[in-house]
Amino acid sequence: MYDVIVMGTGQGLSIGYYLKQTNHNFILLEKGNEVGDSWKKRYDSLTLFTPRL
């Protein structure tokens, strides 16, 4: 039994990060073969938008 079920591990990974720091029992579900799969297929030119430090 899970306290939280996160569907989609694109942005859901950040939720998983914070849930890991709690006592919640959770699972991350992704329909694609790898994390962020739908973003990779949707945007050919997807890049990180934050400036380099």
mmCIF entry with sequence, helices, sheets and N, C-alpha, C, O atoms, coordinates in Angstrom:
data_MODEL
# 
_entry.id   MODEL 
# 
_entity.id                         1 
_entity.type                       polymer 
_entity.pdbx_number_of_molecules   1 
# 
_entity_poly.entity_id                      1 
_entity_poly.type                           'polypeptide(L)' 
_entity_poly.nstd_linkage                   no 
_entity_poly.nstd_monomer                   no 
_entity_poly.pdbx_seq_one_letter_code       MYDVIVMGTGQGLSIGYYLKQTNHNFILLEKGNEVGDSWKKRYDSLTLFTPRL 
_entity_poly.pdbx_seq_one_letter_code_can   MYDVIVMGTGQGLSIGYYLKQTNHNFILLEKGNEVGDSWKKRYDSLTLFTPRL 
_entity_poly.pdbx_strand_id                 A 
# 
loop_
_entity_poly_seq.entity_id 
_entity_poly_seq.num 
_entity_poly_seq.mon_id 
_entity_poly_seq.hetero 
1 1  MET n 
1 2  TYR n 
1 3  ASP n 
1 4  VAL n 
1 5  ILE n 
1 6  VAL n 
1 7  MET n 
1 8  GLY n 
1 9  THR n 
1 10 GLY n 
1 11 GLN n 
1 12 GLY n 
1 13 LEU n 
1 14 SER n 
1 15 ILE n 
1 16 GLY n 
1 17 TYR n 
1 18 TYR n 
1 19 LEU n 
1 20 LYS n 
1 21 GLN n 
1 22 THR n 
1 23 ASN n 
1 24 HIS n 
1 25 ASN n 
1 26 PHE n 
1 27 ILE n 
1 28 LEU n 
1 29 LEU n 
1 30 GLU n 
1 31 LYS n 
1 32 GLY n 
1 33 ASN n 
1 34 GLU n 
1 35 VAL n 
1 36 GLY n 
1 37 ASP n 
1 38 SER n 
1 39 TRP n 
1 40 LYS n 
1 41 LYS n 
1 42 ARG n 
1 43 TYR n 
1 44 ASP n 
1 45 SER n 
1 46 LEU n 
1 47 THR n 
1 48 LEU n 
1 49 PHE n 
1 50 THR n 
1 51 PRO n 
1 52 ARG n 
1 53 LEU n 
# 
_struct_asym.id          A 
_struct_asym.entity_id   1 
# 
loop_
_struct_conf.conf_type_id 
_struct_conf.id 
_struct_conf.pdbx_PDB_helix_id 
_struct_conf.beg_label_comp_id 
_struct_conf.beg_label_asym_id 
_struct_conf.beg_label_seq_id 
_struct_conf.pdbx_beg_PDB_ins_code 
_struct_conf.end_label_comp_id 
_struct_conf.end_label_asym_id 
_struct_conf.end_label_seq_id 
_struct_conf.pdbx_end_PDB_ins_code 
_struct_conf.beg_auth_comp_id 
_struct_conf.beg_auth_asym_id 
_struct_conf.beg_auth_seq_id 
_struct_conf.end_auth_comp_id 
_struct_conf.end_auth_asym_id 
_struct_conf.end_auth_seq_id 
_struct_conf.pdbx_PDB_helix_class 
_struct_conf.details 
_struct_conf.pdbx_PDB_helix_length 
HELX_P HELX_P1 AA1 GLY A 12 ? LYS A 20 ? GLY A 12 LYS A 20 1 ? 9 
HELX_P HELX_P2 AA2 ASP A 37 ? ARG A 42 ? ASP A 37 ARG A 42 1 ? 6 
# 
_struct_conf_type.id          HELX_P 
_struct_conf_type.criteria    ? 
_struct_conf_type.reference   ? 
# 
_struct_sheet.id               AA1 
_struct_sheet.type             ? 
_struct_sheet.number_strands   2 
_struct_sheet.details          ? 
# 
_struct_sheet_order.sheet_id     AA1 
_struct_sheet_order.range_id_1   1 
_struct_sheet_order.range_id_2   2 
_struct_sheet_order.offset       ? 
_struct_sheet_order.sense        parallel 
# 
loop_
_struct_sheet_range.sheet_id 
_struct_sheet_range.id 
_struct_sheet_range.beg_label_comp_id 
_struct_sheet_range.beg_label_asym_id 
_struct_sheet_range.beg_label_seq_id 
_struct_sheet_range.pdbx_beg_PDB_ins_code 
_struct_sheet_range.end_label_comp_id 
_struct_sheet_range.end_label_asym_id 
_struct_sheet_range.end_label_seq_id 
_struct_sheet_range.pdbx_end_PDB_ins_code 
_struct_sheet_range.beg_auth_comp_id 
_struct_sheet_range.beg_auth_asym_id 
_struct_sheet_range.beg_auth_seq_id 
_struct_sheet_range.end_auth_comp_id 
_struct_sheet_range.end_auth_asym_id 
_struct_sheet_range.end_auth_seq_id 
AA1 1 VAL A 4  ? MET A 7  ? VAL A 4  MET A 7  
AA1 2 PHE A 26 ? LEU A 29 ? PHE A 26 LEU A 29 
# 
loop_
_atom_site.group_PDB 
_atom_site.id 
_atom_site.type_symbol 
_atom_site.label_atom_id 
_atom_site.label_alt_id 
_atom_site.label_comp_id 
_atom_site.label_asym_id 
_atom_site.label_entity_id 
_atom_site.label_seq_id 
_atom_site.pdbx_PDB_ins_code 
_atom_site.Cartn_x 
_atom_site.Cartn_y 
_atom_site.Cartn_z 
_atom_site.occupancy 
_atom_site.B_iso_or_equiv 
_atom_site.pdbx_formal_charge 
_atom_site.auth_seq_id 
_atom_site.auth_comp_id 
_atom_site.auth_asym_id 
_atom_site.auth_atom_id 
_atom_site.pdbx_PDB_model_num 
ATOM 1   N N  . MET A 1 1  ? 0.851  -1.175 0.000   1.00 0.00 ? 1  MET A N  1 
ATOM 2   C CA . MET A 1 1  ? 0.000  0.000  0.000   1.00 0.00 ? 1  MET A CA 1 
ATOM 3   C C  . MET A 1 1  ? 0.898  1.240  0.000   1.00 0.00 ? 1  MET A C  1 
ATOM 4   O O  . MET A 1 1  ? 1.868  1.328  0.752   1.00 0.00 ? 1  MET A O  1 
ATOM 5   N N  . TYR A 1 2  ? 0.546  2.188  -0.862  1.00 0.00 ? 2  TYR A N  1 
ATOM 6   C CA . TYR A 1 2  ? 1.307  3.427  -0.979  1.00 0.00 ? 2  TYR A CA 1 
ATOM 7   C C  . TYR A 1 2  ? 0.520  4.598  -0.419  1.00 0.00 ? 2  TYR A C  1 
ATOM 8   O O  . TYR A 1 2  ? -0.702 4.663  -0.553  1.00 0.00 ? 2  TYR A O  1 
ATOM 9   N N  . ASP A 1 3  ? 1.224  5.511  0.203   1.00 0.00 ? 3  ASP A N  1 
ATOM 10  C CA . ASP A 1 3  ? 0.607  6.761  0.651   1.00 0.00 ? 3  ASP A CA 1 
ATOM 11  C C  . ASP A 1 3  ? 0.411  7.699  -0.535  1.00 0.00 ? 3  ASP A C  1 
ATOM 12  O O  . ASP A 1 3  ? -0.574 8.432  -0.608  1.00 0.00 ? 3  ASP A O  1 
ATOM 13  N N  . VAL A 1 4  ? 1.384  7.661  -1.477  1.00 0.00 ? 4  VAL A N  1 
ATOM 14  C CA . VAL A 1 4  ? 1.366  8.563  -2.631  1.00 0.00 ? 4  VAL A CA 1 
ATOM 15  C C  . VAL A 1 4  ? 1.748  7.788  -3.882  1.00 0.00 ? 4  VAL A C  1 
ATOM 16  O O  . VAL A 1 4  ? 2.685  6.989  -3.862  1.00 0.00 ? 4  VAL A O  1 
ATOM 17  N N  . ILE A 1 5  ? 1.020  8.024  -4.973  1.00 0.00 ? 5  ILE A N  1 
ATOM 18  C CA . ILE A 1 5  ? 1.366  7.476  -6.284  1.00 0.00 ? 5  ILE A CA 1 
ATOM 19  C C  . ILE A 1 5  ? 1.576  8.665  -7.213  1.00 0.00 ? 5  ILE A C  1 
ATOM 20  O O  . ILE A 1 5  ? 0.670  9.476  -7.407  1.00 0.00 ? 5  ILE A O  1 
ATOM 21  N N  . VAL A 1 6  ? 2.772  8.768  -7.786  1.00 0.00 ? 6  VAL A N  1 
ATOM 22  C CA . VAL A 1 6  ? 3.102  9.860  -8.695  1.00 0.00 ? 6  VAL A CA 1 
ATOM 23  C C  . VAL A 1 6  ? 3.100  9.295  -10.111 1.00 0.00 ? 6  VAL A C  1 
ATOM 24  O O  . VAL A 1 6  ? 3.844  8.364  -10.416 1.00 0.00 ? 6  VAL A O  1 
ATOM 25  N N  . MET A 1 7  ? 2.260  9.862  -10.971 1.00 0.00 ? 7  MET A N  1 
ATOM 26  C CA . MET A 1 7  ? 2.166  9.387  -12.348 1.00 0.00 ? 7  MET A CA 1 
ATOM 27  C C  . MET A 1 7  ? 2.908  10.364 -13.251 1.00 0.00 ? 7  MET A C  1 
ATOM 28  O O  . MET A 1 7  ? 2.581  11.550 -13.306 1.00 0.00 ? 7  MET A O  1 
ATOM 29  N N  . GLY A 1 8  ? 3.901  9.856  -13.950 1.00 0.00 ? 8  GLY A N  1 
ATOM 30  C CA . GLY A 1 8  ? 4.714  10.679 -14.829 1.00 0.00 ? 8  GLY A CA 1 
ATOM 31  C C  . GLY A 1 8  ? 5.985  11.100 -14.109 1.00 0.00 ? 8  GLY A C  1 
ATOM 32  O O  . GLY A 1 8  ? 5.931  11.789 -13.090 1.00 0.00 ? 8  GLY A O  1 
ATOM 33  N N  . THR A 1 9  ? 7.112  10.689 -14.635 1.00 0.00 ? 9  THR A N  1 
ATOM 34  C CA . THR A 1 9  ? 8.365  10.982 -13.933 1.00 0.00 ? 9  THR A CA 1 
ATOM 35  C C  . THR A 1 9  ? 9.168  12.085 -14.601 1.00 0.00 ? 9  THR A C  1 
ATOM 36  O O  . THR A 1 9  ? 10.375 12.191 -14.384 1.00 0.00 ? 9  THR A O  1 
ATOM 37  N N  . GLY A 1 10 ? 8.515  12.904 -15.409 1.00 0.00 ? 10 GLY A N  1 
ATOM 38  C CA . GLY A 1 10 ? 9.194  14.093 -15.908 1.00 0.00 ? 10 GLY A CA 1 
ATOM 39  C C  . GLY A 1 10 ? 9.405  15.039 -14.739 1.00 0.00 ? 10 GLY A C  1 
ATOM 40  O O  . GLY A 1 10 ? 10.462 15.025 -14.108 1.00 0.00 ? 10 GLY A O  1 
ATOM 41  N N  . GLN A 1 11 ? 8.423  15.843 -14.455 1.00 0.00 ? 11 GLN A N  1 
ATOM 42  C CA . GLN A 1 11 ? 8.478  16.733 -13.304 1.00 0.00 ? 11 GLN A CA 1 
ATOM 43  C C  . GLN A 1 11 ? 8.208  15.980 -12.005 1.00 0.00 ? 11 GLN A C  1 
ATOM 44  O O  . GLN A 1 11 ? 8.509  16.481 -10.921 1.00 0.00 ? 11 GLN A O  1 
ATOM 45  N N  . GLY A 1 12 ? 7.650  14.797 -12.110 1.00 0.00 ? 12 GLY A N  1 
ATOM 46  C CA . GLY A 1 12 ? 7.375  13.982 -10.933 1.00 0.00 ? 12 GLY A CA 1 
ATOM 47  C C  . GLY A 1 12 ? 8.631  13.560 -10.189 1.00 0.00 ? 12 GLY A C  1 
ATOM 48  O O  . GLY A 1 12 ? 8.558  13.194 -9.016  1.00 0.00 ? 12 GLY A O  1 
ATOM 49  N N  . LEU A 1 13 ? 9.790  13.603 -10.855 1.00 0.00 ? 13 LEU A N  1 
ATOM 50  C CA . LEU A 1 13 ? 11.037 13.256 -10.178 1.00 0.00 ? 13 LEU A CA 1 
ATOM 51  C C  . LEU A 1 13 ? 11.335 14.199 -9.031  1.00 0.00 ? 13 LEU A C  1 
ATOM 52  O O  . LEU A 1 13 ? 11.863 13.777 -8.002  1.00 0.00 ? 13 LEU A O  1 
ATOM 53  N N  . SER A 1 14 ? 11.005 15.469 -9.194  1.00 0.00 ? 14 SER A N  1 
ATOM 54  C CA . SER A 1 14 ? 11.246 16.422 -8.106  1.00 0.00 ? 14 SER A CA 1 
ATOM 55  C C  . SER A 1 14 ? 10.344 16.115 -6.913  1.00 0.00 ? 14 SER A C  1 
ATOM 56  O O  . SER A 1 14 ? 10.751 16.269 -5.761  1.00 0.00 ? 14 SER A O  1 
ATOM 57  N N  . ILE A 1 15 ? 9.132  15.687 -7.193  1.00 0.00 ? 15 ILE A N  1 
ATOM 58  C CA . ILE A 1 15 ? 8.226  15.291 -6.111  1.00 0.00 ? 15 ILE A CA 1 
ATOM 59  C C  . ILE A 1 15 ? 8.789  14.076 -5.390  1.00 0.00 ? 15 ILE A C  1 
ATOM 60  O O  . ILE A 1 15 ? 8.759  14.003 -4.162  1.00 0.00 ? 15 ILE A O  1 
ATOM 61  N N  . GLY A 1 16 ? 9.304  13.120 -6.161  1.00 0.00 ? 16 GLY A N  1 
ATOM 62  C CA . GLY A 1 16 ? 9.918  11.929 -5.577  1.00 0.00 ? 16 GLY A CA 1 
ATOM 63  C C  . GLY A 1 16 ? 11.099 12.272 -4.687  1.00 0.00 ? 16 GLY A C  1 
ATOM 64  O O  . GLY A 1 16 ? 11.299 11.645 -3.647  1.00 0.00 ? 16 GLY A O  1 
ATOM 65  N N  . TYR A 1 17 ? 11.880 13.261 -5.090  1.00 0.00 ? 17 TYR A N  1 
ATOM 66  C CA . TYR A 1 17 ? 13.022 13.698 -4.289  1.00 0.00 ? 17 TYR A CA 1 
ATOM 67  C C  . TYR A 1 17 ? 12.576 14.145 -2.902  1.00 0.00 ? 17 TYR A C  1 
ATOM 68  O O  . TYR A 1 17 ? 13.164 13.750 -1.896  1.00 0.00 ? 17 TYR A O  1 
ATOM 69  N N  . TYR A 1 18 ? 11.544 14.961 -2.856  1.00 0.00 ? 18 TYR A N  1 
ATOM 70  C CA . TYR A 1 18 ? 11.068 15.463 -1.566  1.00 0.00 ? 18 TYR A CA 1 
ATOM 71  C C  . TYR A 1 18 ? 10.324 14.395 -0.768  1.00 0.00 ? 18 TYR A C  1 
ATOM 72  O O  . TYR A 1 18 ? 10.413 14.374 0.459   1.00 0.00 ? 18 TYR A O  1 
ATOM 73  N N  . LEU A 1 19 ? 9.596  13.515 -1.439  1.00 0.00 ? 19 LEU A N  1 
ATOM 74  C CA . LEU A 1 19 ? 8.920  12.435 -0.731  1.00 0.00 ? 19 LEU A CA 1 
ATOM 75  C C  . LEU A 1 19 ? 9.929  11.492 -0.085  1.00 0.00 ? 19 LEU A C  1 
ATOM 76  O O  . LEU A 1 19 ? 9.672  10.939 0.985   1.00 0.00 ? 19 LEU A O  1 
ATOM 77  N N  . LYS A 1 20 ? 11.077 11.310 -0.733  1.00 0.00 ? 20 LYS A N  1 
ATOM 78  C CA . LYS A 1 20 ? 12.132 10.438 -0.199  1.00 0.00 ? 20 LYS A CA 1 
ATOM 79  C C  . LYS A 1 20 ? 12.629 10.947 1.153   1.00 0.00 ? 20 LYS A C  1 
ATOM 80  O O  . LYS A 1 20 ? 13.117 10.162 1.967   1.00 0.00 ? 20 LYS A O  1 
ATOM 81  N N  . GLN A 1 21 ? 12.510 12.234 1.396   1.00 0.00 ? 21 GLN A N  1 
ATOM 82  C CA . GLN A 1 21 ? 12.970 12.836 2.639   1.00 0.00 ? 21 GLN A CA 1 
ATOM 83  C C  . GLN A 1 21 ? 11.922 12.746 3.747   1.00 0.00 ? 21 GLN A C  1 
ATOM 84  O O  . GLN A 1 21 ? 12.155 13.212 4.862   1.00 0.00 ? 21 GLN A O  1 
ATOM 85  N N  . THR A 1 22 ? 10.790 12.157 3.448   1.00 0.00 ? 22 THR A N  1 
ATOM 86  C CA . THR A 1 22 ? 9.711  12.004 4.431   1.00 0.00 ? 22 THR A CA 1 
ATOM 87  C C  . THR A 1 22 ? 9.536  10.523 4.761   1.00 0.00 ? 22 THR A C  1 
ATOM 88  O O  . THR A 1 22 ? 10.289 9.674  4.284   1.00 0.00 ? 22 THR A O  1 
ATOM 89  N N  . ASN A 1 23 ? 8.552  10.237 5.568   1.00 0.00 ? 23 ASN A N  1 
ATOM 90  C CA . ASN A 1 23 ? 8.243  8.848  5.916   1.00 0.00 ? 23 ASN A CA 1 
ATOM 91  C C  . ASN A 1 23 ? 7.132  8.275  5.039   1.00 0.00 ? 23 ASN A C  1 
ATOM 92  O O  . ASN A 1 23 ? 6.575  7.224  5.355   1.00 0.00 ? 23 ASN A O  1 
ATOM 93  N N  . HIS A 1 24 ? 6.806  8.955  3.943   1.00 0.00 ? 24 HIS A N  1 
ATOM 94  C CA . HIS A 1 24 ? 5.742  8.470  3.070   1.00 0.00 ? 24 HIS A CA 1 
ATOM 95  C C  . HIS A 1 24 ? 6.229  7.295  2.223   1.00 0.00 ? 24 HIS A C  1 
ATOM 96  O O  . HIS A 1 24 ? 7.368  7.273  1.757   1.00 0.00 ? 24 HIS A O  1 
ATOM 97  N N  . ASN A 1 25 ? 5.351  6.336  2.039   1.00 0.00 ? 25 ASN A N  1 
ATOM 98  C CA . ASN A 1 25 ? 5.605  5.207  1.164   1.00 0.00 ? 25 ASN A CA 1 
ATOM 99  C C  . ASN A 1 25 ? 5.033  5.585  -0.204  1.00 0.00 ? 25 ASN A C  1 
ATOM 100 O O  . ASN A 1 25 ? 3.826  5.795  -0.329  1.00 0.00 ? 25 ASN A O  1 
ATOM 101 N N  . PHE A 1 26 ? 5.891  5.674  -1.242  1.00 0.00 ? 26 PHE A N  1 
ATOM 102 C CA . PHE A 1 26 ? 5.429  6.164  -2.530  1.00 0.00 ? 26 PHE A CA 1 
ATOM 103 C C  . PHE A 1 26 ? 6.012  5.356  -3.680  1.00 0.00 ? 26 PHE A C  1 
ATOM 104 O O  . PHE A 1 26 ? 6.962  4.590  -3.516  1.00 0.00 ? 26 PHE A O  1 
ATOM 105 N N  . ILE A 1 27 ? 5.404  5.555  -4.858  1.00 0.00 ? 27 ILE A N  1 
ATOM 106 C CA . ILE A 1 27 ? 5.893  4.926  -6.085  1.00 0.00 ? 27 ILE A CA 1 
ATOM 107 C C  . ILE A 1 27 ? 5.778  5.947  -7.213  1.00 0.00 ? 27 ILE A C  1 
ATOM 108 O O  . ILE A 1 27 ? 4.832  6.732  -7.263  1.00 0.00 ? 27 ILE A O  1 
ATOM 109 N N  . LEU A 1 28 ? 6.757  5.922  -8.118  1.00 0.00 ? 28 LEU A N  1 
ATOM 110 C CA . LEU A 1 28 ? 6.732  6.757  -9.316  1.00 0.00 ? 28 LEU A CA 1 
ATOM 111 C C  . LEU A 1 28 ? 6.401  5.859  -10.506 1.00 0.00 ? 28 LEU A C  1 
ATOM 112 O O  . LEU A 1 28 ? 7.058  4.839  -10.712 1.00 0.00 ? 28 LEU A O  1 
ATOM 113 N N  . LEU A 1 29 ? 5.396  6.226  -11.282 1.00 0.00 ? 29 LEU A N  1 
ATOM 114 C CA . LEU A 1 29 ? 4.994  5.433  -12.441 1.00 0.00 ? 29 LEU A CA 1 
ATOM 115 C C  . LEU A 1 29 ? 5.249  6.224  -13.719 1.00 0.00 ? 29 LEU A C  1 
ATOM 116 O O  . LEU A 1 29 ? 4.947  7.415  -13.795 1.00 0.00 ? 29 LEU A O  1 
ATOM 117 N N  . GLU A 1 30 ? 5.804  5.554  -14.717 1.00 0.00 ? 30 GLU A N  1 
ATOM 118 C CA . GLU A 1 30 ? 6.096  6.186  -16.009 1.00 0.00 ? 30 GLU A CA 1 
ATOM 119 C C  . GLU A 1 30 ? 5.678  5.233  -17.114 1.00 0.00 ? 30 GLU A C  1 
ATOM 120 O O  . GLU A 1 30 ? 6.038  4.056  -17.087 1.00 0.00 ? 30 GLU A O  1 
ATOM 121 N N  . LYS A 1 31 ? 4.925  5.728  -18.082 1.00 0.00 ? 31 LYS A N  1 
ATOM 122 C CA . LYS A 1 31 ? 4.489  4.848  -19.174 1.00 0.00 ? 31 LYS A CA 1 
ATOM 123 C C  . LYS A 1 31 ? 5.572  4.664  -20.232 1.00 0.00 ? 31 LYS A C  1 
ATOM 124 O O  . LYS A 1 31 ? 5.545  3.687  -20.981 1.00 0.00 ? 31 LYS A O  1 
ATOM 125 N N  . GLY A 1 32 ? 6.521  5.593  -20.301 1.00 0.00 ? 32 GLY A N  1 
ATOM 126 C CA . GLY A 1 32 ? 7.593  5.492  -21.285 1.00 0.00 ? 32 GLY A CA 1 
ATOM 127 C C  . GLY A 1 32 ? 8.669  4.518  -20.840 1.00 0.00 ? 32 GLY A C  1 
ATOM 128 O O  . GLY A 1 32 ? 8.640  4.005  -19.721 1.00 0.00 ? 32 GLY A O  1 
ATOM 129 N N  . ASN A 1 33 ? 9.611  4.273  -21.726 1.00 0.00 ? 33 ASN A N  1 
ATOM 130 C CA . ASN A 1 33 ? 10.705 3.350  -21.432 1.00 0.00 ? 33 ASN A CA 1 
ATOM 131 C C  . ASN A 1 33 ? 11.784 3.953  -20.552 1.00 0.00 ? 33 ASN A C  1 
ATOM 132 O O  . ASN A 1 33 ? 12.559 3.228  -19.929 1.00 0.00 ? 33 ASN A O  1 
ATOM 133 N N  . GLU A 1 34 ? 11.838 5.293  -20.498 1.00 0.00 ? 34 GLU A N  1 
ATOM 134 C CA . GLU A 1 34 ? 12.833 5.950  -19.664 1.00 0.00 ? 34 GLU A CA 1 
ATOM 135 C C  . GLU A 1 34 ? 12.262 7.257  -19.138 1.00 0.00 ? 34 GLU A C  1 
ATOM 136 O O  . GLU A 1 34 ? 11.236 7.740  -19.616 1.00 0.00 ? 34 GLU A O  1 
ATOM 137 N N  . VAL A 1 35 ? 12.929 7.812  -18.163 1.00 0.00 ? 35 VAL A N  1 
ATOM 138 C CA . VAL A 1 35 ? 12.480 9.052  -17.535 1.00 0.00 ? 35 VAL A CA 1 
ATOM 139 C C  . VAL A 1 35 ? 12.457 10.170 -18.559 1.00 0.00 ? 35 VAL A C  1 
ATOM 140 O O  . VAL A 1 35 ? 13.406 10.329 -19.326 1.00 0.00 ? 35 VAL A O  1 
ATOM 141 N N  . GLY A 1 36 ? 11.372 10.953 -18.579 1.00 0.00 ? 36 GLY A N  1 
ATOM 142 C CA . GLY A 1 36 ? 11.251 12.078 -19.495 1.00 0.00 ? 36 GLY A CA 1 
ATOM 143 C C  . GLY A 1 36 ? 11.059 11.688 -20.947 1.00 0.00 ? 36 GLY A C  1 
ATOM 144 O O  . GLY A 1 36 ? 11.299 12.495 -21.845 1.00 0.00 ? 36 GLY A O  1 
ATOM 145 N N  . ASP A 1 37 ? 10.636 10.474 -21.183 1.00 0.00 ? 37 ASP A N  1 
ATOM 146 C CA . ASP A 1 37 ? 10.502 9.950  -22.547 1.00 0.00 ? 37 ASP A CA 1 
ATOM 147 C C  . ASP A 1 37 ? 9.561  10.788 -23.404 1.00 0.00 ? 37 ASP A C  1 
ATOM 148 O O  . ASP A 1 37 ? 9.855  11.034 -24.573 1.00 0.00 ? 37 ASP A O  1 
ATOM 149 N N  . SER A 1 38 ? 8.446  11.227 -22.853 1.00 0.00 ? 38 SER A N  1 
ATOM 150 C CA . SER A 1 38 ? 7.490  12.005 -23.646 1.00 0.00 ? 38 SER A CA 1 
ATOM 151 C C  . SER A 1 38 ? 8.076  13.352 -24.053 1.00 0.00 ? 38 SER A C  1 
ATOM 152 O O  . SER A 1 38 ? 7.792  13.835 -25.149 1.00 0.00 ? 38 SER A O  1 
ATOM 153 N N  . TRP A 1 39 ? 8.880  13.962 -23.204 1.00 0.00 ? 39 TRP A N  1 
ATOM 154 C CA . TRP A 1 39 ? 9.514  15.241 -23.546 1.00 0.00 ? 39 TRP A CA 1 
ATOM 155 C C  . TRP A 1 39 ? 10.524 15.049 -24.666 1.00 0.00 ? 39 TRP A C  1 
ATOM 156 O O  . TRP A 1 39 ? 10.629 15.886 -25.562 1.00 0.00 ? 39 TRP A O  1 
ATOM 157 N N  . LYS A 1 40 ? 11.259 13.960 -24.617 1.00 0.00 ? 40 LYS A N  1 
ATOM 158 C CA . LYS A 1 40 ? 12.265 13.701 -25.651 1.00 0.00 ? 40 LYS A CA 1 
ATOM 159 C C  . LYS A 1 40 ? 11.618 13.491 -27.011 1.00 0.00 ? 40 LYS A C  1 
ATOM 160 O O  . LYS A 1 40 ? 12.182 13.880 -28.034 1.00 0.00 ? 40 LYS A O  1 
ATOM 161 N N  . LYS A 1 41 ? 10.453 12.887 -27.032 1.00 0.00 ? 41 LYS A N  1 
ATOM 162 C CA . LYS A 1 41 ? 9.764  12.623 -28.294 1.00 0.00 ? 41 LYS A CA 1 
ATOM 163 C C  . LYS A 1 41 ? 9.016  13.851 -28.810 1.00 0.00 ? 41 LYS A C  1 
ATOM 164 O O  . LYS A 1 41 ? 8.796  13.983 -30.014 1.00 0.00 ? 41 LYS A O  1 
ATOM 165 N N  . ARG A 1 42 ? 8.632  14.734 -27.920 1.00 0.00 ? 42 ARG A N  1 
ATOM 166 C CA . ARG A 1 42 ? 7.817  15.884 -28.297 1.00 0.00 ? 42 ARG A CA 1 
ATOM 167 C C  . ARG A 1 42 ? 8.653  17.058 -28.796 1.00 0.00 ? 42 ARG A C  1 
ATOM 168 O O  . ARG A 1 42 ? 8.260  17.734 -29.747 1.00 0.00 ? 42 ARG A O  1 
ATOM 169 N N  . TYR A 1 43 ? 9.798  17.307 -28.170 1.00 0.00 ? 43 TYR A N  1 
ATOM 170 C CA . TYR A 1 43 ? 10.595 18.490 -28.490 1.00 0.00 ? 43 TYR A CA 1 
ATOM 171 C C  . TYR A 1 43 ? 11.991 18.084 -28.952 1.00 0.00 ? 43 TYR A C  1 
ATOM 172 O O  . TYR A 1 43 ? 12.828 17.700 -28.135 1.00 0.00 ? 43 TYR A O  1 
ATOM 173 N N  . ASP A 1 44 ? 12.243 18.166 -30.243 1.00 0.00 ? 44 ASP A N  1 
ATOM 174 C CA . ASP A 1 44 ? 13.553 17.818 -30.786 1.00 0.00 ? 44 ASP A CA 1 
ATOM 175 C C  . ASP A 1 44 ? 14.651 18.751 -30.293 1.00 0.00 ? 44 ASP A C  1 
ATOM 176 O O  . ASP A 1 44 ? 15.794 18.328 -30.120 1.00 0.00 ? 44 ASP A O  1 
ATOM 177 N N  . SER A 1 45 ? 14.315 20.003 -30.069 1.00 0.00 ? 45 SER A N  1 
ATOM 178 C CA . SER A 1 45 ? 15.325 20.989 -29.703 1.00 0.00 ? 45 SER A CA 1 
ATOM 179 C C  . SER A 1 45 ? 15.316 21.308 -28.202 1.00 0.00 ? 45 SER A C  1 
ATOM 180 O O  . SER A 1 45 ? 15.801 22.365 -27.797 1.00 0.00 ? 45 SER A O  1 
ATOM 181 N N  . LEU A 1 46 ? 14.782 20.425 -27.391 1.00 0.00 ? 46 LEU A N  1 
ATOM 182 C CA . LEU A 1 46 ? 14.701 20.685 -25.952 1.00 0.00 ? 46 LEU A CA 1 
ATOM 183 C C  . LEU A 1 46 ? 16.093 20.837 -25.347 1.00 0.00 ? 46 LEU A C  1 
ATOM 184 O O  . LEU A 1 46 ? 16.947 19.960 -25.479 1.00 0.00 ? 46 LEU A O  1 
ATOM 185 N N  . THR A 1 47 ? 16.297 21.963 -24.685 1.00 0.00 ? 47 THR A N  1 
ATOM 186 C CA . THR A 1 47 ? 17.560 22.225 -23.992 1.00 0.00 ? 47 THR A CA 1 
ATOM 187 C C  . THR A 1 47 ? 17.262 22.795 -22.617 1.00 0.00 ? 47 THR A C  1 
ATOM 188 O O  . THR A 1 47 ? 16.142 23.224 -22.338 1.00 0.00 ? 47 THR A O  1 
ATOM 189 N N  . LEU A 1 48 ? 18.262 22.795 -21.770 1.00 0.00 ? 48 LEU A N  1 
ATOM 190 C CA . LEU A 1 48 ? 18.137 23.364 -20.450 1.00 0.00 ? 48 LEU A CA 1 
ATOM 191 C C  . LEU A 1 48 ? 18.146 24.884 -20.583 1.00 0.00 ? 48 LEU A C  1 
ATOM 192 O O  . LEU A 1 48 ? 19.029 25.440 -21.237 1.00 0.00 ? 48 LEU A O  1 
ATOM 193 N N  . PHE A 1 49 ? 17.184 25.556 -19.977 1.00 0.00 ? 49 PHE A N  1 
ATOM 194 C CA . PHE A 1 49 ? 17.015 26.991 -20.147 1.00 0.00 ? 49 PHE A CA 1 
ATOM 195 C C  . PHE A 1 49 ? 17.714 27.830 -19.080 1.00 0.00 ? 49 PHE A C  1 
ATOM 196 O O  . PHE A 1 49 ? 17.680 29.058 -19.150 1.00 0.00 ? 49 PHE A O  1 
ATOM 197 N N  . THR A 1 50 ? 18.334 27.204 -18.114 1.00 0.00 ? 50 THR A N  1 
ATOM 198 C CA . THR A 1 50 ? 19.018 27.967 -17.066 1.00 0.00 ? 50 THR A CA 1 
ATOM 199 C C  . THR A 1 50 ? 20.424 28.322 -17.531 1.00 0.00 ? 50 THR A C  1 
ATOM 200 O O  . THR A 1 50 ? 21.045 27.560 -18.272 1.00 0.00 ? 50 THR A O  1 
ATOM 201 N N  . PRO A 1 51 ? 20.928 29.480 -17.099 1.00 0.00 ? 51 PRO A N  1 
ATOM 202 C CA . PRO A 1 51 ? 22.285 29.864 -17.520 1.00 0.00 ? 51 PRO A CA 1 
ATOM 203 C C  . PRO A 1 51 ? 23.343 29.003 -16.844 1.00 0.00 ? 51 PRO A C  1 
ATOM 204 O O  . PRO A 1 51 ? 23.144 28.509 -15.734 1.00 0.00 ? 51 PRO A O  1 
ATOM 205 N N  . ARG A 1 52 ? 24.439 28.837 -17.510 1.00 0.00 ? 52 ARG A N  1 
ATOM 206 C CA . ARG A 1 52 ? 25.563 28.102 -16.935 1.00 0.00 ? 52 ARG A CA 1 
ATOM 207 C C  . ARG A 1 52 ? 26.233 28.955 -15.869 1.00 0.00 ? 52 ARG A C  1 
ATOM 208 O O  . ARG A 1 52 ? 26.308 30.178 -15.990 1.00 0.00 ? 52 ARG A O  1 
ATOM 209 N N  . LEU A 1 53 ? 26.709 28.309 -14.847 1.00 0.00 ? 53 LEU A N  1 
ATOM 210 C CA . LEU A 1 53 ? 27.427 29.040 -13.783 1.00 0.00 ? 53 LEU A CA 1 
ATOM 211 C C  . LEU A 1 53 ? 28.892 28.729 -13.833 1.00 0.00 ? 53 LEU A C  1 
ATOM 212 O O  . LEU A 1 53 ? 29.661 29.246 -13.022 1.00 0.00 ? 53 LEU A O  1 
# 
